[in-house]
Each structure stands twice: as C-alpha cells, then as structure tokens.
C-alpha cells in the first residue's frame, strides 16, 4: 500500500480535510506494529502514552515517562515510511513550565523521530502550546476525555453531553487553535457536538470515540487487534481481530507439539552430511 504513496505531512492532512476525505490513524509502540500500520496505509500514527497500559502493564497512563515514550518513538520511527508520526507528551512532561514543555517536545523530534507532538488540555495549556509552536514544532491538541486528568475528571466518561460542557469544550477548542495547534483530537464525545466543534474550527479535527462527523478517526492498536490485556473496553473501540484468542491458541498448540515431540519436525532441522556426522559420532559418540 505504501508503494508510490507520498509522505504524509500537515499539508497532506489539510488537503484530505479540504476534500472531505477522512484520515485514518492508529497508535503504535514498536517496530513491527509501525511497519504493519504504515503498510496498511494509515495517514498518521500516534505513539500514544497508552503504551504504558498496552505494552508496560500500567493501570493508567500517569506513570509513563519521557524515556519510555522516546523508546517507543524510536522503535516506531524505524518502521514508518509514509505516515505522519506524532508523539504523545506524557504526564508532567509539559505541565511544569514552557521551558520544560519545549525541551521535551523537541526530544520527540530530535531523538524520537516524530514530526509533531500531542498534549492534553484546553485554555490552561495554551501557553505551552504557543511556546512549543514558537519553537517550530507542530502540536496536536486533545480535548474531551483526557486520561492524564482522570483524577480531576472523576473517571472515564463522555464529555459534551450538556450545554455547560459543550460551551467549555468549544472555548477550549477555539483557544487551542488560536494558540497555534495544527490539529485537534476529541475523545469520548457524542457525535453531533463533536461535529459542531469541527465545523467551528479551521484546523483538522479528529476523533477517538467522538463520532463520524470529524476529519478522521484514531483507535488504539490493541483494541483493533483484540490484544489488550486489561479490563477497559471502550464503547467506541471496534475489534477487527480476536488477537488474544488467536495468539493464545497458537502458543497452546506450540506447547502441545513440544510435549508430544511433533515439534520440531524434519522440516525444522538443519541437515548435516552423513560422512561429517559419522566422523563426529566415531570420535565423540557413546562407547
């Protein structure tokens, strides 16, 4: 799918929006999944802090560090040829100051091979967004359900279900755009309000569980493949493969064949010339 496909960038994503073509996006955290996602023709790939849960077994995204995110990013960058790569700034990598925000954002580009960064929050983080953009780094905003603020938000829930929440989200979205963000991600919102925010902005607006009236969709790789090991099952996630069941069955078959002696079979053995084997046996075989 990547053969002859041009490298995706901000300009290409804006063109998709202008043509009314939804962009497809997925998360990735390692080299193989990045290769698969790129070959599938994803328009952009997010190295999400969700990797802390999907890959490292954390209960939420809060423990994820910059070093862990950069390790994910480096691996993913090696596998990406055409998709635009966006790094997810982890908890406390941008909240402390503009200086730390710019420094950590720059590390995603200089060390992690990313082309943009994503950070959560609205009006409260617009100073950080402007500082990062002023440093020449493209920023994706993130509103609605923001997992790094889960303790303040009181758990995982849908946002924009009443006028007060919608007004707040719209004000945040407009402020994020004004601060210089190049695109916006909305998470866990009803279809219609999310679409209204999209229509109110000029930048591309994508969704993860925010309906179909947006400029594209993002899903978590492990949700799509059915390989997430945990008790969170978002309503918006569609499972396209029963990966956990298939992988477990494959490993169970392997273990059974080892025990029965069916593996390794003749096809899995390296050959040796009979005369060479005879010499080895003659010298070192049982007496």
N, C-alpha and C positions, 0 to 999 in steps of 0.2 A: 504494500500500500504506500510505502514511503518512496518508492522508485518514481523519480520525476516530480515529486512533491516539493514545493518550495518551503523554506524555513518559515515557520510561523513567528510573528512578532506583533507588536502593538498595532502597526499599520494594517497587517493582515486581519487581525481580530476586529478592528474597526470596520474594515471592508465587509466582513461577514455580517456585522450588525447592520450596516447600511443596506445590504442586500436582503436582510431578513432571514439569513441562514444561521440557525442556532449552532453555537460552538459546543463540541463535546470535550469533556475534561474528566480526569481521573486522578487519584492520588497514586504515588509510587514511593517506595522507600529503599529499593535495592536495584542492582543492575539488571537481573532477569526481568523483573516486572516492568522496568523502564523500557527495555527492548520490546517487550510484548505490547505495551501501551503505544509506543511510537509506531511500531509496525501496524497496529490496528488503526492508525490514522487519527489519534487524539490531537486536538488542536492545542491544548495546553495541559500540562501536568503539574500538579501541586505536590511538593514534598511537604506533606502535612505534619503538624505536631501530633496528629492522630497516630503517627508511627509509634509514639510512646505506648499506646494501647494495643495496636495491632501487631507490633513487632517486639516490643520490650515487655509487655505484660503489665504495664501500669494500670491502675484503676481509672485514671483520668489523664488529661494532658498536662497537668500542672508540674509534675516532676521533670519534664523533658528539658534538657539543657541545650545550650548552643552547640557544644561539642558533639552531642548526639545528633542534632539536626544537621550539622555540617557533614558528619559521617554519612548520614542518609543521602544528603545532597550530592556529595562527591560520587557516590555509587550510581545514583540516578543519572547524573550528568554524563557519565561514561556510556550510558545506554541510549541517550536521546540524540536523534539526528534532526528531526524536523519540528517537533512540538516545542512550544514556548514553555520554559521551565520557571516555576515560581516557588520561592522558598517561604515557608511559614515561620514567622518570628515567634519563638516560644515565650512562655510566661516569664516576665521580668527581663526580657532582652531589650525592651524599648520603653518600659514604663518609667524608669528612674530619671532619665534626662534626655534631652535632644542629642547630646553628645554620644551617650551610650547607644541610643537608637540608631544613629548614623553609622557608628562603628560596627555594630552587629549587622546592620543591613548590608554594609559594604563587604562583610565577610562572606555573606551568601553569594555575592557576585565574584569576589576575588578568590575565595577558597572553594566555595561550593558549586561554582559553575552555573548559578542561577542567573536569570535575566530580569527578575523583579522579585519583590517581597510582598507578603501579605501580613497585615496586622489587624487585630480586632479593636472595635470601638468606634464611637462617633465624634461628637464635638470635643469630648475630653482628650482625644488623642490627635486632634487636628494639628496641633503644634508639632507633634512628632512626624506626622505625615509631611508637612511642609518642609521640615528640616531635611528629611530623607530625600524628598523630591528635589530640593535645592542642591543637594549633593550629587544630583544626576542619576538617581535611582528610581525606577518606576515602582509605584505602590498600588497594591490591591487592597481596598477596604473590606471590612467584614462586619455585617450588622445582623440583628435578629438574635438568634441563639448564638452566643459567643462562649464557647466552652471554658475559656480561661477565666471568665467571670461567673462561673457556675455557682459559687458560694453566695454571691450577691443576687443572682437571678433566682435562687431557690430551687435549682434543679433543672432538668431538661424539659422545656415546654415550648409551645408555639407562641410566636410573637405577632403583633399586628392584628389581634382579634377584636379590638375595640378602638374607638376614636382616639383616646388618650395615647395608647401605644402606637397607633399609626402616625399621629402627629409627631410624636417623639422620634420615630424611625425616619420619617420624611425629613425632619430638621437635621438629624444626624447624617442622612444620605447626602443632602444638599451641602452640608458643611464639609463632608469628606471630599466631595467633588471640588468644592471651592478651594480646599487646601492643596489640591493638585493630584489627587489619586487618579490613576489612569483607568481603573475599572473597579467594580464593586461586587462582592459576594453577599447574597442574602441567604440566611439559613433559618429553616423552620418557620415559614410564614404561609398564611393562606394565599391561594392563587391570585385572587383579584387585587388585594392590597399590594402584593409584591409587584404585580404588573403595573400598578399605578405609580409606584416608585420608579420603576424602569422608565416609564413614559415621562417622568418629571426630570430625568437626567439626560445628559448628552453622552456620557461615557457608557461603555458596555456594562450591563448588569446581569450577573449570573446567579444561579440558584443551586442550593443543595437542600432539597425539601421545601422549595418555595414556589412550586407550581410551574406551569408551562408557558407563561406569558413573558418570559425573560429572553435574554440574548444567548443563553446556553445553559448547560447542566453540568454539575460536578457530582461524582459519587466516590465513596471510599472503595478502593480496590478490593479489600477483603469482604466488603458487603456484596459487591458484584459477583465475586467468585465463590462466596459462601465459605470462606476460610477464617472468619473472625472467631476467635476463641474468647467468649465473654457473654455477658447477659444483656447487652444493649442491642435491641433490634429496632432501629428507627422505622417508623411507618413509611417514610419516603424511599427507603432503600429497596431496590429490586434485585433479587438474587437471580443471576443468569446461569449459575452453575452451582451444583451441590458439591463444592470442592472439598469440604471437610469429610463428608461421607466417602467420596471417591478416593481421596488420599488415604484415609484410614483403611478402606478396603484393600487398596493396593499394598500398603505396608503389612496388613494382616496376611495377604496372600504370599508376600515375600517371606515373612517369618515362618509360615506353614511349610513352604518349599524348602527352606533351610533345614527345618526339623526333620522333614521326610527324606531329605537327600536329593530332591528333584532339582534343587539349585545348589551349586552350578551344574549345568548340563554341558554336554560336549561342545556346544556352540560357544560357551563362555570360557573355554580353556585355551591357553596358549600352547601351540604344538611344539614338539621337540623331536629332532631327528632320532630315529631308533638307535643308530650307532652311537650318538652322543649320550643317549640315556643309558645304553649298555655299558659304556665306559664309566659313567658315574656310579651305576649300580655295582659294577665289578669292583670298584675301589672303596665305595662307601656303603654298599648295601649290607643287609643283615648277613652275618657269617653263620 
